[in-house]
Amino acid sequence: MDNYDVVVIGAGISGLLSALALSKEGKSVLILEKENYIGGVCRSYDINGYRIDTGPHAITRLSNGPLKKLMDRYFDVIPQFVPFGKYYVRIDNEIKPFAWNINAWLSFDLLPKTDRILIMKCLFNAFYLLTIGKDLSTVPLSDLLSSKISIKGKRFINWLCYFMVGTSIENTSVLRFIDNKTNKENSIRYIGKIYDLFISEGALDQGYPRGGLQSIINSILTSFPKNVDIKTNEKVLKIDCNEKVEGVITEENYYECDTVIYSGSASKLPYLVDDLPEEYVKNLVTIKNVNSLTIWLGLTKKLFKNYGSQMWIDSDPFAWLVPTSNYDPNLAPPGNQLASFAFILPDKFNESKMKKKAFNAIVEIQPEIERHIDMTHYQYLIPEKASWSINSGFGDVKTPITNLYCVGTDTIKRSAGVSRAAYSVLRCLELVMSNEKSR
Ligand SMILES: Cc1cc2nc3c(=O)[nH]c(=O)nc-3n(C[C@H](O)[C@H](O)[C@H](O)COP(=O)(O)OP(=O)(O)OC[C@H]3O[C@@H](n4cnc5c(N)ncnc54)[C@H](O)[C@@H]3O)c2cc1C
């Protein structure tokens, strides 16, 4: 029987970051991964000469966010990030950069002037309600937005809701849009967002890892000290605990440990741990994950010349186009372009119908693309294990079992994707270390 300080369940980015941090803090760590690969939904692989990621990725908050903190503290090798560039909005076949501040918004004529005023009104109304202490976490964005907005304007806001939250405007809480970056005590609440609104230049602290998403995973793996073991193809079936963690059980082995960090879906935790409190389980089973389809196209011609991504508001379903090889030409064969199109899907869908619908949506918006396709690859993946939507559950890093923690995008309501995963790891570290001190 093997014995470790910590067993980490899952080798996605949340599990790997947790393992790296705790091993560098002196713990012996075992990572158990059920698949035969490492990286979960944050990795790259090769198809017909193209280097493909698990979905298009903009890595956010790189100047002082949670991933930066973890990289500074624990990485021996830092991945290289290139700027993510502008977000272009495409409506009625016209393309313009996303309007990040009021000045740009006033001249953002892809939307009618009345829509721009109504959206502005909605935002200021939200800030006002916050200053008088209203809880906006359960108020849908649709409640604050005037019904006079045009179909185009509503589609624009809906696009943002689907890609930022994973759900529609009716299910998105107003608070998600005011998720502020300023976290200092005594700072005026939401000042960061108001500042952004007036003078932000855009998403300047976002990047793409040169060499693909795999570069982040490779940096973590290279930075592991000797006290980390990884086993793939080993699914954890049970977490053995009474009031506190004793070990984990897989098909082949029992591993004794003091602490378990679980990075799979929190909604599946009740299958791994017996006798969790009823109230706790009730919340976990109402978590809704976000579903996505990505279509990767290898193109014989560089059709998308702008440096940055495109928000396709007109397409059905909504699409986010990221010409990935514009960030690193080595991701495609010489002279070719690699482009990814991400779609957020409903809770239930028919895979083959959805594939067809999404592909047709691309061709409808950009017909000439069909003549230049050299490679097509489809991915159904879960970008967020919990949608930050109204009326659905959300997990927590802390669990009712002593020394059992959860990390991942369903455990902390901050930011999204990799940044959210990294926030959860920082929170987990804080809890593990303070628990240690109090012993
Ligand atoms: C299409 C798409 C677009 C995205 N765009 C962005 C973006 O632009 N910016 C951004 O920051 N993020 C983005 N993301 C999200 C980001 O990739 C994820 O949030 C992040 O990678 C999640 O990491 P994780 O480790 O929490 O989860 P996962 O990667 O899901 O890892 C969990 C791991 O646990 C393993 N596991 C589960 N149960 C067990 C068990 N019982 N035993 C053993 N192993 C187990 C799983 O096999 C898996 O490997 C996107 C994702 C997708 C799919």
The ligand as an ORCA input file, in Angstrom:
! r2SCAN-3c Opt
* xyz 0 1
  C     -14.069     24.919    -26.355
  C     -13.365     25.458    -25.155
  C     -12.948     26.770    -25.133
  C     -12.322     27.291    -23.997
  N     -11.878     28.583    -24.017
  C     -11.201     29.049    -22.953
  C     -10.636     30.354    -22.984
  O     -10.723     31.069    -23.981
  N      -9.973     30.800    -21.900
  C      -9.831     30.027    -20.763
  O      -9.217     30.472    -19.797
  N     -10.374     28.792    -20.711
  C     -11.047     28.290    -21.757
  N     -11.576     27.031    -21.709
  C     -11.712     26.359    -20.409
  C     -10.500     25.667    -19.859
  O      -9.861     24.872    -20.811
  C     -10.995     24.784    -18.691
  O     -11.728     25.564    -17.790
  C      -9.873     24.137    -17.914
  O      -8.961     23.506    -18.764
  C     -10.498     23.143    -16.920
  O      -9.487     22.447    -16.262
  P      -9.815     21.438    -15.089
  O      -8.548     20.827    -14.679
  O     -10.589     22.141    -14.043
  O     -10.818     20.356    -15.688
  P     -10.535     19.165    -16.713
  O      -9.615     19.596    -17.779
  O     -11.872     18.642    -17.076
  O      -9.740     18.081    -15.842
  C     -10.334     17.177    -14.965
  C      -9.571     15.871    -15.072
  O     -10.011     14.970    -14.060
  C     -10.060     13.665    -14.606
  N     -10.962     12.864    -13.740
  C     -12.282     13.117    -13.468
  N     -12.766     12.183    -12.647
  C     -11.733     11.338    -12.360
  C     -11.632     10.163    -11.542
  N     -12.674      9.663    -10.872
  N     -10.413      9.527    -11.478
  C      -9.358     10.013    -12.171
  N      -9.414     11.110    -12.972
  C     -10.590     11.771    -13.054
  C     -10.589     13.911    -16.027
  O     -10.308     12.818    -16.880
  C      -9.819     15.175    -16.403
  O      -8.579     14.883    -17.021
  C     -12.155     26.470    -22.849
  C     -12.517     25.129    -22.906
  C     -13.119     24.603    -24.037
  C     -13.508     23.172    -24.048
*
